[in-house]
Amino acid sequence: MTATRFTGERLHKGSELFQVDIARHLAPYNFAIDQAADARVLDLGCGSGYGTAKLAEAIPFVVGVDRIAPDAKYRDASVRYVRADLKRLPLAPASFDLVVSFQVIEHLKDPTDYLETIARLLRPNGTALITTPNRLTSDGVNPYHVHEYVGGELAGCLRSRFGSVEMRGVGASASAARYLEARLRRIRRITRLDPLRLRERLPSRLVEWLFARFALVVRRGIQHDEGLPDASWRDFPIVPFDDTCVDLLAICREPLARTAR
């Protein structure tokens, strides 16, 4: 996989069809800016880099980490990018005041190393912000998602590495909610064509290819029939947690020492 290949999962800012998705993912980044002040910030799992670049507009020291290189337009002197695997990060322990990791944990079968890495890189008084789709409102068809969480489950998982976990959520404005409902209806129409879930027996490469194609089909259908909303990150406010949230957002503090094995 390369940074520019379209997968339907890794978002690249600039596509009108995915404007709402980008706005949804930028909302936690703007929340993070409000928490950061002059902090040293790590964006763990930064993807194509548009969120990391957003952080760097307001924060002087930002590091983005991912296995894949960021899009070229986000590589500039204001951001330090590290291309590395989670288990081989060339970063010193306790070197960040704030670690953000958005839409990452759902990709991991076992998040133990991931959470230990975040706790290790945080300073003792540091904060980690973690988001993931809410399983109760998710479409549930993303083949890249190994495990999606409900609120209590995520909080319990995070408390294994943090002494304090506060659950919030990402909400949606009326126009954004209508778009998400229209998207879900179209996805359900498509999945009803496969009542036996035969897609789960297909090779993963084919499933991923189909996912990318249908991501475009669904959004083009909404664009044609209902029209795409002119959404910004403000259409996805950070709200008190409840089961209707679009995404879960956890505020984690008091990193715990690594568990001996």
N, C-alpha and C positions, 0 to 999 in steps of 0.2 A: 504494500500500500504506500502511496506517496501522499504528500501534503495536498496535492491539487486534485487527486482522483475523487470524483463525486461518489459518495457511498450512501447518502440519505441519512447518515448518522453524524459524520463530522461536518460541521457547518462552516461555510465560508461567507463572510459578510459581503453583501453587495447584490445578492440574488433577491429580486422582488418576491419570488414565490416563497422564500424562507424568511421574509422580513419579520413575521410574527414570532417565528422560532428564535431568531436572533434577539429580538426584543425581550423575549422570555428569559433567555440566558444572560442577557446583560443586566437584568434587574438585580441579581445577587452581587454582581461586580460593583454596581453603584452603591449598594448597601455596604459592601466591604470598604469602599472609599470613605464612607462616613465613619467607619470604625478605626481607620488606619492612621490618620494624622501623618506624622513623620516616621512611621514604622518601616522596618525592613520586611518586605512582603514576598512570599513565595506563592506562585500559582502552579499547583501540582496537577498535572494533566491538562495543560493549557491549550491543547488542540491546535487549531489553525492560528491562534494568537490574538484574535480580535479583542478578547476580554483582557488579556494581559496588557495590550496596548492601551486599553481604556484605563486600567489601573495606573499606568505610567504617565498618563496625562495629569494626574493629581498627586502622585507619590514618587519621590525621587529615587528610591531603591526598590526595584521590582525584578524578580527572577522568574522566568517561566520554564517549566520542565515538561517534556513529553518525549515519547519514543519516536515521534514523527516530527520532522522539521516544520516550523511555522510557515505560513504564507509569506512570500517575499516582501509584501508591502508592509508587514508588521515588524520586520527586522531593521531596527535602527538603534542608534546609540543610547536611547533612553531606556531600553529594555535589555536585560542580559538573558539570553536563552541557553538552556542546557538540554542537549539531546541525550537521554540516558534512560536506562531501565530502572524500575523502582528499586531493585535490590543493589544497584551499583551507582547510587547517586554520589557525585563528588562534592558533597556539601557538608559543612561542619555541623556537629550537634549543637543544639540550642543557639542557632544563628538567626532565627526569624521571630519577629514579634507577632506576625500574622501569617498563617498559612490558609489559603483558600484552595478548595478542591471541589469543583462544580461538575456534576454529572459524570462522576468517575466510579464511585463505589459499586454501582449497579453492574459494572462490567467485570467484577471480580467474583470468582467462585468462593474464595476464602480471603476476606479483607484483613486478616491478621497482620501481615507484613506491611500493608498499606497504612493501617492505623498506627502501627509501631513507628513507622517512618515519620509520620506527621508529628507524633508525640516526641520523638527524638529530636526533630529539627526545631521544635518550638522552644522558646525561652520559657522559664518556669512561670512567668506571669503573662505568657502569650495566649493568643486566641486562634482557634481554627474554625473556619466556616466551611461547612460541607452541605452540598445539596444533592438531591437525587429525586427521580420521579416518584410521585405518590402512587403506589400500586392500586389504590382504590379509585383513582381517576385516570390512570394510564390506559392507553389503547392495548398494551400487552402484546404487541406484535414485533417489537424491535429485536431482530436476531442477535444483535450485539449485546443485549442486556442479559446477563447471566442470572441475576436475581434482583428483583425490585422489592422495595420495602414499604411497610406501613409505619406510621409514626412511632408507636411504642416499640416495635421491633428494632428500628434504627437507633432509637435512644438507648435501648438496652445494649446493643452492639457497641456503641460509642463509649458507653460508661465502662467498658473493659479497659479503656486507655485514657479516660479523662475523668477527673473528679467531679466536674461540673458540666452538665449538658442541658442546654436550654433549647426547646423545640419551638421553631417558628414555621411559617409556611409562605409559599409564593401564591398570591391570589391572582385574580384576573378581573379586569374591567368588564363591563357589559358587552362591549364590542369584541374584546378578546375572547370572552367566554362563548359568544355566538360562533366565532370562528372555530374554536376548539370543538364545540358540539357538532358543527358541520363536518369537520375533519373526522371525528369519531364515527359519525353516521356513514360516511363514505367508506371508511375502513371496515366497518361492520358489514356493509354490503359486499365488499370483496371477500372477506373471510367466510361469509355464509356460503360462498361457492365451493368451499372446502370443508364440509361438515365433519368429515372423518379425520381432519387435520393431517392429511397426507403430506402437507408441506414439511412437517417435522421429520419426515423420512428422506427428504431430498438432500443432496450434498450441500454442505454449508455454503460453498461458493455460489451455487445456484440460488439458494435462499437469499443470500446477501444481494445478489444481482437483482432479483425480483423485488426486494425491499426498496432498493434505490429507484427502480423504475416506477413502482407504485407510489413512492413518495412524491414523485413528479406528477403522476396521473391524478392523485387525490387533490393536490394543491392547484393544478390547472383547472380541475373541475370546479373547485370553489371559486377560483378567479373568474371563470366563465359564467357561472350561475348566480352566485351571491356577491362576488367581488371581494377582494382582499382588504381588510381594514388597514388604515394607516396607523399602525401600532408603533409605540415606543416603549422603552423600559418602564415608563410610568404606568403603562397598562397592566403591569404585573407587580403590584405593591407587595412588600413584605408585611405579613399579617400574623396575628396570633394563630397558632397551629389549630387546625381542625381537619376532619376527614375529607373535606371538600377541596382542600388546597391542591393546586396544580402540581407543585413540587414541595418536598420537605426541605427545610433549612435548619441545620443544627448549629448552634453556637457552643463551641467546646472550649473549656478552660481547664486549668490545673492538670497538665499532662502528667501521666503516671510513668514511673520507671519501667523499662523493658522487663517483661516477664522472663524469668530464667527458664530455659528449656533443657 
